[in-house]
Amino acid sequence: MATDVLKQLDERIQASISRIQQLQRENEQLARQLAESEQRFQQASAELREHEAARAEVKERIESILARFDGLDLG
């Protein structure tokens, strides 16, 4: 009877070890995915800043051109 208890305890310990190892692997995979996602986010943020800067430049140039038209005496 004591051997049955020890056997069950050993099985539970082995199952726990296997589960811990599985969770460690999953954690490592999730950490890699998070790092990749953070890198993609940083790249997208940089691209967005570039587009916003270009948009602001285009807007400024258009406003400058329109201001020149406003200064013309067409009548």
Residue, then its C-alpha position, 0 to 999 in steps of 0.5 A: m500500500a505504501t508503494d502505491v502511494l509512493k508510485q502515485l506521488d512519483e507520477r504526480i511529481q513527473a506530471s508536474i515537472s512535465r507541465i512546468q517544462q511545457l509552461q517554460r517553453e510556452n513562456e519562451q515562445l510568448a516572450r519571443q512573440l512579444a519581442e517581435s511584436e514590439q519591434r514591428f510596433q516600433q517600425a510602424s511608429a517610425e513609419l507613421r512619424e515619417h508620414e506625418a512629417a511628410r504630410a505636414e511638409v506637403k500641407e505647408r507647401i500647399e498653404s504657401i502656394l495658396a498664399r501666393f495666389d491670394g496675393l495676386d491681383l486678378g481683377 
